[in-house]
Amino acid sequence: MKFKVMAWFKPVLDDWLASGREYVLCGDWNIVRSRLDIKNWTSNQKNSGCLPPEREWLNGVCAENTGWVDTYRTLEPEGEDYTWWSNRGAARAKNVGWRVDYQIVTPGLRDRIKAWSVAPTPRFSDHAPYTVDYAL
């Protein structure tokens, strides 16, 4: 089902990108983009959210200079921060997480991205809110 949604959603994203309007899309995409976005890269290669076709799709959406802009990667090209931790094995306490929550924006908003934060406390769920500050 996830791959069907991805196939359906990509043309929608492409249309929005080509529209000339500015967009901010926020949410839990349940996909990491790279090794930097997950603590246990090697052991998760066969798990949903870290599968090569999922990463290829999201990296295609956020293609450098032609696609949507990953706000976090814009400010933290080598950052290793997470927005989700399993409820098992004290993953949050040990910071064994995944970065799967995003704000992606149209390229016209890239220069307005000023700061980001992840708020692991107070704990609302296994995800932590990811916020972005934009210049007006």
Secondary structure as UniProt FT lines:
FT   HELIX           2..18
FT   STRAND          24..28
FT   HELIX           35..37
FT   TURN            39..41
FT   HELIX           42..44
FT   TURN            45..46
FT   TURN            48..49
FT   HELIX           52..61
FT   TURN            64..66
FT   STRAND          69..70
FT   HELIX           71..75
FT   TURN            77..78
FT   STRAND          84..85
FT   TURN            89..95
FT   STRAND          97..98
FT   STRAND          101..105
FT   HELIX           107..112
FT   STRAND          113..118
FT   STRAND          130..134
//
